[in-house]
Amino acid sequence: MSARRVSPQIARSWLLVPASHPELFAIAQASEADAIIIDLEDAVAANDKRQARKDTVEWLSTGHRAWVRINDASSDFWSEDCAALKTCAGLEGVMLAKSESASHLDDTSDRLPDDTRILALVETARGMQNVARIASAQATFRIAFGTGDFKRDTAVGEDPMALAYARSQLVIASRAARLPAPIDGPTLNIAHLPTGTAHAKEMGMSGKLCLTHEHAAVINAGLSPSRDDIAWAHGFIAAFEASGGTITDGSDLPRLARAQKIVAQAEDFGIDVPAADVSHSGY
């Protein structure tokens, strides 16, 4: 994985790697992605799933760590996926494809070791309709948005505005359930990736899926606080403390909370801003 380990609660780039191509596992692990997800679902043809599952188990049982996207709970492969992964020491957690109800999460949790983290991948109209219940399920660790399948299921177009309601639903449900902010779907064209990442951040999402390791650095940069934001945050906190914590108007405490969050993110992601860049003009 990326040189600095990032907690999955705040991981930005989530790299999906086809389980049918084990030669890519090491490349993914050495990439800048915050998290690796070995994909046993859509990236693997039905006839190849058995071998792909075997290769995944071998990888996770020989000193390596990763998440695994398993097949959905209504599929013929879900049970075998859960059984195979149950004893894998390197399993970080699972992403459950086509999560459509809280019971899908709970049933999956029951088949895995206690405290296994589960990413609920919402990618259908039914899943979106039940997203509040999915977010509130005890087994849910974080929610991800399967944009490709969602667009196919609903016939929604490519315009970002067409998915604004769905993204907002995920963000609101996550926040209400006290989960980390959700993970957005992939942007396939790297030329559009900076804009797609910025849009996800603007919508309140804090992670993004990707299908190639080359996208990870762009996502990490786009979902991290900017140098200007970090400089402002340090400056605001310093000025606030220098004033003795004086409240001048109703915006001070919200701005202080935002500044503290930015500083914490910068520390978590290992982003340093030289003291000379710190501005005291924000207070």
Buried (B, 14 or more C-beta within 10 A) or exposed (E): BBEEEBEBBBBBBBBBBBBBBBEBBEBBBEBBBBBBBBBBBBBBEEEBBEEBBEBBBEBBEEEBBBBBBBBBBEBEBBBBBBEBBEEBEBBBBBBBBBBBBBBBBBBBBEBBEEEBBBBBBBBBBBBBBBBBBBBBBEBBBBBBBBBBBBBEBBEBEEEBEEBEEBBEBBBBBBBEBEBBBBBBBBBBEEEEBBEBBEBBBEBBBBBBBBBBBEBBBBBBBBBBBBBEBBBBBBBBBBBBEEEEEEEEEEEBEEBBEBBBEBBEBBEBBEBEBEEEBBBBEBB
